Amino acid sequence: MAPLRNFYPVILAGGSGTRLWPRSRRNTPKQFLRFHSPRTLLQKTYERLLPLTAPERMYVVTNHRFVDRVREELPAVPPQNVLGEPEGRNTAPAMGWAAALIAREHPDAVTALFPADHIITRVDTFRRVLRAAVAVADTGRIVTLGITPTEPATGYGYIERGEQLGEYEGFIVYRLVRFTEKPDRATAEQFLRTGRFSWNSGMFIWRADRLLSEIAQHIPDLHAGLQRILAAWDTPRRDEVLREVWPTLPNTSVDYGIMEHVHDGAVIPADIGWNDVGSWQAVYQEYPKDEHGNAVEGEALLLDTEGSLVLSDGRLLALVGMRDVVVVETEDAILICPRERAQDVRQVVAELKARGKEEYL
């Protein structure tokens, strides 16, 4: 698969993954975890994109504490392309910062936002649909990838599509009508019945100059802040200005700050084997199962146990008579919960924080 001429992908690696406690911690967030693979989620994100572009065209935005770790995991990416945020300000500032730096040298570049903590199993299909998205974005439109829904899930945002705009690389491109954030069950079921809705993948593709124009129009405070950062970028005051300006930028997402205002957006639905790994239930879905539906990693002894996720970090975990549970062990903590309550693990993190148990966060 030939690389694309002017494609500059941006990987956002600043998430915390609180629903994957106790494996995901402040010092080892979700993007640095490995699930049934020798490579981290960040490394796999990079590898998915590599055939379509060169490493020197890749950018990664992460927390300043993880810059060295990202550079170590992705040694082919130029060190200056790994950008360290002084603090998390959501996806619009992170993406805007990278796009602004790219546009200084390549204003017509097509760039894109890729979360570093997703799993995509149909990689060839992903690359083909991405080629289509880049071709559409090169015409000036803002494009998002829609995930073909498999159930009326309430944990994802939804994208409604309108009329067909054309066909690229064998994929049909539709007009983007609207975003709906995490509906209730009845609404999600209605969406699926219409056949017009996809899950929101969180992946967006656009020309760098188009994105910066949208930021200037819809998030002027962010645009002004980015201009201050860029003005100091090639001076000795680069880091000082970044630390000064960054905390003042609007804490807003690309979805809310930009995409909800776009009137000529496009969506390309595709089945790419996507999983946002947003909970231990989602992790369970990705692991191979034994004849009893158990997903196991590490030392475990399961007797009369079915449908469970059991991840050992060294100690033997023995389960007897359990059904549909999650057991995750680390050096200093063990999580036990029903699989159906996996989304509630974030409450554990909140309670630990409230009790001042910083050593477990």
Backbone torsions as a table, in degrees:
resi	resn	phi	psi	omega
1	MET	NA	118.6	-175.4
2	ALA	-70.5	144.1	177.1
3	PRO	-67.9	155.0	179.3
4	LEU	-84.2	145.4	-170.9
5	ARG	-62.6	-44.2	-169.4
6	ASN	-134.0	43.3	-174.6
7	PHE	-103.2	122.5	-178.1
8	TYR	-125.3	85.2	-177.7
9	PRO	-72.4	148.7	177.5
10	VAL	-121.5	120.8	177.5
11	ILE	-97.4	123.6	177.7
12	LEU	-95.5	115.4	-174.1
13	ALA	-124.3	48.7	-177.4
14	GLY	-115.6	9.5	-175.7
15	GLY	-73.8	166.3	-178.0
16	SER	-110.8	-31.8	176.3
17	GLY	62.9	50.2	-175.8
18	THR	-65.7	-22.6	-179.7
19	ARG	-78.3	-3.7	176.4
20	LEU	-109.6	23.9	170.0
21	TRP	-64.2	142.9	10.6
22	PRO	-96.2	4.3	177.4
23	ARG	-73.7	-44.0	-179.8
24	SER	-85.2	118.8	-178.2
25	ARG	-129.6	173.1	178.1
26	ARG	-55.3	-39.7	-177.0
27	ASN	-90.5	-8.5	176.8
28	THR	-142.7	71.4	-178.7
29	PRO	-69.4	173.9	-167.6
30	LYS	-54.5	-37.6	-175.2
31	GLN	-64.8	-15.6	179.3
32	PHE	-101.4	8.4	179.0
33	LEU	-89.3	158.0	176.6
34	ARG	-117.0	130.7	177.5
35	PHE	-125.0	107.7	178.4
36	HIS	52.5	40.3	-177.9
37	SER	-161.5	148.1	175.4
38	PRO	-76.5	-9.2	-177.1
39	ARG	-109.7	148.6	179.2
40	THR	-74.4	165.7	176.8
41	LEU	-59.8	-37.6	177.1
42	LEU	-61.6	-48.4	-179.7
43	GLN	-61.5	-38.6	-180.0
44	LYS	-69.6	-34.8	175.2
45	THR	-61.6	-46.6	178.0
46	TYR	-59.2	-46.2	-176.7
47	GLU	-65.5	-33.3	177.8
48	ARG	-62.6	-34.6	-175.0
49	LEU	-87.1	-23.2	-168.5
50	LEU	-56.0	-41.2	-179.1
51	PRO	-64.4	-18.6	-176.4
52	LEU	-93.5	-7.0	-178.2
53	THR	-159.4	174.2	178.9
54	ALA	-96.8	152.5	-179.7
55	PRO	-55.7	-34.0	-178.4
56	GLU	-71.0	-9.4	175.8
57	ARG	-98.7	1.0	178.4
58	MET	-87.4	141.9	173.0
59	TYR	-127.1	146.1	176.4
60	VAL	-130.8	130.1	174.6
61	VAL	-110.8	125.3	-177.3
62	THR	-143.2	175.9	173.1
63	ASN	-68.1	146.0	-176.3
64	HIS	-57.7	-27.0	-179.2
65	ARG	-70.0	-18.0	-174.5
66	PHE	-109.3	8.2	-178.3
67	VAL	-58.0	-48.7	-178.7
68	ASP	-63.2	-38.2	-179.9
69	ARG	-66.4	-41.7	177.8
70	VAL	-63.2	-43.9	179.5
71	ARG	-62.2	-34.6	178.2
72	GLU	-69.8	-40.5	-178.9
73	GLU	-74.5	-28.4	-177.8
74	LEU	-124.1	68.8	-172.4
75	PRO	-65.3	-21.9	-178.9
76	ALA	-78.7	-18.0	177.2
77	VAL	-76.2	129.0	179.9
78	PRO	-55.5	136.9	-177.5
79	PRO	-54.1	-36.4	-178.1
80	GLN	-70.8	-12.9	178.4
81	ASN	-87.0	-3.3	175.6
82	VAL	-97.9	110.5	-172.4
83	LEU	-102.2	128.1	-177.8
84	GLY	-104.1	113.7	177.1
85	GLU	-72.1	134.5	173.6
86	PRO	-60.5	-30.9	174.9
87	GLU	-160.2	161.9	179.8
88	GLY	-72.6	128.7	176.7
89	ARG	-127.7	21.4	177.6
90	ASN	81.5	-177.7	-166.8
91	THR	-79.3	-28.6	-177.5
92	ALA	-66.4	-48.6	175.4
93	PRO	-61.5	-41.2	-178.8
94	ALA	-62.6	-48.3	-178.9
95	MET	-68.8	-39.1	179.3
96	GLY	-62.5	-40.0	179.2
97	TRP	-61.0	-50.9	-179.8
98	ALA	-62.8	-44.0	-179.0
99	ALA	-63.2	-37.4	179.5
100	ALA	-64.5	-39.1	178.1
101	LEU	-69.2	-40.3	178.3
102	ILE	-64.2	-42.1	-175.5
103	ALA	-68.3	-20.0	178.3
104	ARG	-59.5	-38.7	-178.7
105	GLU	-102.9	-27.5	-173.7
106	HIS	-137.9	73.5	-176.1
107	PRO	-62.1	-24.8	179.5
108	ASP	-93.6	7.7	-179.8
109	ALA	-63.4	143.5	169.9
110	VAL	-91.6	122.1	178.4
111	THR	-118.8	173.5	-174.8
112	ALA	-159.8	155.3	178.8
113	LEU	-104.1	125.7	177.3
114	PHE	-130.6	113.7	173.3
115	PRO	-60.4	142.2	-175.5
116	ALA	-84.4	-2.5	-169.7
117	ASP	-120.3	30.7	177.0
118	HIS	-105.7	156.3	171.8
119	ILE	-108.9	132.7	176.5
120	ILE	-131.7	116.9	-174.2
121	THR	-94.1	-27.1	179.3
122	ARG	-96.1	74.1	-170.1
123	VAL	-66.9	-40.3	179.7
124	ASP	-61.6	-42.4	177.8
125	THR	-64.5	-41.7	177.2
126	PHE	-57.0	-45.5	-178.4
127	ARG	-66.8	-37.0	179.3
128	ARG	-68.5	-42.1	179.8
129	VAL	-69.6	-30.4	177.6
130	LEU	-68.7	-37.5	174.7
131	ARG	-59.7	-41.9	177.7
132	ALA	-63.1	-43.6	-178.9
133	ALA	-63.4	-40.2	178.8
134	VAL	-65.2	-39.4	178.0
135	ALA	-62.4	-41.2	178.8
136	VAL	-68.9	-43.8	-179.7
137	ALA	-62.8	-31.0	-180.0
138	ASP	-65.7	-18.1	176.3
139	THR	-83.6	-6.3	178.3
140	GLY	112.8	-10.2	179.7
141	ARG	-79.8	158.1	170.1
142	ILE	-97.2	131.0	-171.6
143	VAL	-122.2	144.0	170.5
144	THR	-129.8	152.0	176.4
145	LEU	-93.0	127.1	177.3
146	GLY	-100.3	135.3	-179.5
147	ILE	-91.9	127.9	178.0
148	THR	-62.6	117.0	-175.4
149	PRO	-73.0	144.3	178.4
150	THR	-109.1	-10.0	179.7
151	GLU	-162.2	163.5	178.7
152	PRO	-78.0	63.3	-176.5
153	ALA	-66.9	142.2	179.2
154	THR	-104.0	0.5	-178.9
155	GLY	-95.3	0.7	-179.4
156	TYR	-118.2	154.2	167.1
157	GLY	-77.4	159.4	-178.9
158	TYR	-122.2	150.2	177.9
159	ILE	-121.2	126.8	175.0
160	GLU	-95.3	135.5	178.9
161	ARG	-108.9	153.5	178.4
162	GLY	-109.3	-134.5	-175.5
163	GLU	-74.0	160.2	178.7
164	GLN	-70.9	140.4	177.5
165	LEU	-106.2	-15.6	-178.6
166	GLY	153.7	-172.3	-180.0
167	GLU	-135.3	130.6	179.4
168	TYR	-131.3	133.0	175.5
169	GLU	51.8	28.8	179.2
170	GLY	85.6	3.1	179.8
171	PHE	-111.0	137.5	178.5
172	ILE	-82.6	132.2	179.5
173	VAL	-104.6	131.9	-177.9
174	TYR	-117.8	157.2	171.1
175	ARG	-69.7	135.5	177.9
176	LEU	-83.0	121.5	-177.0
177	VAL	-91.5	-51.8	-177.3
178	ARG	-167.0	159.3	170.8
179	PHE	-102.8	143.6	171.3
180	THR	-129.0	124.7	-176.9
181	GLU	-83.4	125.6	171.0
182	LYS	27.4	82.8	-178.2
183	PRO	-76.5	169.5	172.3
184	ASP	-77.1	174.0	-173.0
185	ARG	-60.6	-45.4	-177.6
186	ALA	-62.3	-41.3	179.5
187	THR	-66.7	-41.6	179.2
188	ALA	-62.1	-39.9	178.5
189	GLU	-64.4	-39.6	177.7
190	GLN	-63.7	-42.2	178.4
191	PHE	-57.0	-46.4	-177.6
192	LEU	-65.4	-34.4	180.0
193	ARG	-64.1	-32.2	-177.6
194	THR	-72.1	-27.3	-176.2
195	GLY	73.7	10.2	-176.6
196	ARG	-106.6	4.2	-171.6
197	PHE	-117.6	145.1	172.5
198	SER	-123.5	160.4	170.0
199	TRP	-75.0	148.0	177.2
200	ASN	-79.7	115.3	-177.3
201	SER	-78.7	-17.7	-174.2
202	GLY	77.2	9.4	177.7
203	MET	-106.0	124.7	-176.5
204	PHE	-128.7	142.9	-176.5
205	ILE	-129.5	133.9	-176.0
206	TRP	-163.7	160.5	168.4
207	ARG	-71.3	145.9	-177.7
208	ALA	-61.2	-41.7	-178.9
209	ASP	-67.6	-32.3	178.5
210	ARG	-68.3	-43.1	178.4
211	LEU	-60.7	-46.1	-178.6
212	LEU	-65.0	-34.0	175.4
213	SER	-64.3	-41.3	177.8
214	GLU	-65.1	-40.3	178.1
215	ILE	-62.7	-43.7	179.6
216	ALA	-60.6	-36.7	-176.9
217	GLN	-79.4	-41.8	-170.0
218	HIS	-105.7	-22.0	178.7
219	ILE	-132.2	66.8	-173.1
220	PRO	-59.6	-33.0	178.8
221	ASP	-64.8	-37.1	176.7
222	LEU	-67.0	-42.9	179.2
223	HIS	-59.5	-44.7	-179.8
224	ALA	-63.2	-41.7	179.1
225	GLY	-64.2	-42.4	178.6
226	LEU	-63.4	-36.1	177.8
227	GLN	-63.5	-39.4	177.1
228	ARG	-64.4	-41.9	178.7
229	ILE	-63.6	-44.4	-179.3
230	LEU	-64.7	-37.7	-178.5
231	ALA	-61.3	-29.2	-178.2
232	ALA	-100.0	1.6	-168.6
233	TRP	-63.1	-36.8	-178.0
234	ASP	-100.4	23.8	-180.0
235	THR	-119.4	166.6	177.0
236	PRO	-63.7	-13.9	-177.6
237	ARG	-91.8	10.4	-175.9
238	ARG	-51.5	-57.7	-175.1
239	ASP	-66.3	-38.7	179.6
240	GLU	-61.9	-47.3	-179.7
241	VAL	-66.3	-39.9	178.5
242	LEU	-59.7	-46.9	-179.7
243	ARG	-65.1	-31.3	-179.2
244	GLU	-76.2	-42.1	-172.7
245	VAL	-84.8	-39.3	-169.8
246	TRP	-54.2	-45.9	-178.6
247	PRO	-65.1	-14.8	-179.2
248	THR	-91.0	-7.7	-178.2
249	LEU	-71.8	148.5	178.4
250	PRO	-59.4	134.4	177.9
251	ASN	-88.6	88.7	-174.8
252	THR	-144.1	155.2	-178.3
253	SER	-94.0	161.8	173.3
254	VAL	-59.8	-39.9	-178.6
255	ASP	-57.7	-53.2	-176.5
256	TYR	-76.8	-44.4	-171.6
257	GLY	-75.0	-28.6	-173.9
258	ILE	-123.9	-57.2	-168.4
259	MET	-63.4	-30.9	179.9
260	GLU	-70.7	-11.3	179.7
261	HIS	-103.4	-8.3	-174.6
262	VAL	-77.8	131.9	-177.7
263	HIS	-107.2	-8.5	179.8
264	ASP	-124.8	32.3	179.6
265	GLY	-74.0	160.6	179.0
266	ALA	-131.5	150.8	176.9
267	VAL	-130.1	138.5	176.5
268	ILE	-118.3	107.0	178.0
269	PRO	-73.8	142.1	179.3
270	ALA	-159.2	148.9	174.2
271	ASP	-99.9	99.1	-174.4
272	ILE	-113.4	13.1	-179.1
273	GLY	65.8	48.6	-171.6
274	TRP	-90.3	139.4	174.8
275	ASN	-146.6	123.7	-178.0
276	ASP	-83.1	3.7	176.8
277	VAL	48.6	47.1	-174.4
278	GLY	-87.0	-2.2	-179.9
279	SER	-163.2	169.5	176.2
280	TRP	-66.6	-26.4	173.9
281	GLN	-62.5	-42.2	178.4
282	ALA	-66.3	-37.9	177.3
283	VAL	-63.5	-42.6	178.7
284	TYR	-55.2	-39.5	-178.4
285	GLN	-63.8	-25.3	-175.0
286	GLU	-87.8	-18.2	-176.0
287	TYR	-86.0	147.9	170.6
288	PRO	-66.0	149.2	-176.2
289	LYS	-113.2	151.9	172.0
290	ASP	-83.4	-174.3	-175.6
291	GLU	-66.1	-11.7	178.3
292	HIS	-105.8	11.6	178.9
293	GLY	77.0	18.8	179.0
294	ASN	-93.9	139.9	173.9
295	ALA	-109.6	118.9	-171.2
296	VAL	-128.2	139.3	172.1
297	GLU	-138.7	129.7	-178.6
298	GLY	89.7	-165.0	-176.5
299	GLU	-78.1	119.4	179.9
300	ALA	-153.2	144.4	174.7
301	LEU	-125.4	113.5	-175.4
302	LEU	-114.5	119.1	177.6
303	LEU	-117.7	127.4	179.2
304	ASP	48.6	46.9	-177.7
305	THR	-125.6	137.1	-176.7
306	GLU	-135.8	151.2	169.3
307	GLY	58.8	34.0	-173.2
308	SER	-117.5	152.1	173.8
309	LEU	-104.5	120.9	-175.8
310	VAL	-131.0	111.7	-178.0
311	LEU	-120.6	112.5	179.9
312	SER	-100.1	142.2	178.5
313	ASP	-108.6	21.4	177.6
314	GLY	142.3	-40.1	179.2
315	ARG	-84.0	153.4	174.9
316	LEU	-72.6	127.6	174.8
317	LEU	-107.8	120.3	179.9
318	ALA	-111.1	126.2	178.9
319	LEU	-121.1	135.7	179.4
320	VAL	-129.9	123.6	173.7
321	GLY	66.1	33.8	-178.0
322	MET	-102.7	150.7	178.5
323	ARG	-133.8	125.5	169.9
324	ASP	54.4	53.2	178.8
325	VAL	-118.5	163.5	173.8
326	VAL	-115.0	127.0	174.0
327	VAL	-129.6	115.3	-178.1
328	VAL	-127.3	121.8	-177.6
329	GLU	-109.0	140.5	168.0
330	THR	-129.0	-176.6	-177.1
331	GLU	-61.4	-33.9	-172.7
332	ASP	-122.9	4.9	-177.2
333	ALA	-157.4	153.6	174.8
334	ILE	-133.4	131.6	175.7
335	LEU	-103.7	133.4	174.0
336	ILE	-134.3	123.8	178.4
337	CYS	-160.9	158.9	172.3
338	PRO	-64.8	145.4	178.4
339	ARG	-57.7	-36.3	-177.4
340	GLU	-69.4	-13.7	177.8
341	ARG	-103.6	15.5	-174.4
342	ALA	-60.5	-32.1	179.6
343	GLN	-64.6	-21.4	-175.6
344	ASP	-82.9	-0.5	-179.5
345	VAL	-61.3	-28.5	177.9
346	ARG	-59.8	-26.5	177.6
347	GLN	-66.9	-30.2	175.6
348	VAL	-62.7	-45.8	179.5
349	VAL	-61.9	-42.5	179.3
350	ALA	-63.3	-40.0	-179.3
351	GLU	-70.3	-39.3	176.3
352	LEU	-61.4	-40.6	178.5
353	LYS	-65.0	-42.6	-179.8
354	ALA	-63.9	-31.7	-179.3
355	ARG	-88.8	1.9	178.4
356	GLY	73.9	22.4	-179.8
357	LYS	-86.2	61.4	-173.2
358	GLU	-60.7	-28.5	-176.0
359	GLU	-68.0	-14.6	-179.7
360	TYR	-102.9	2.5	-176.5
361	LEU	-94.4	NA	NA
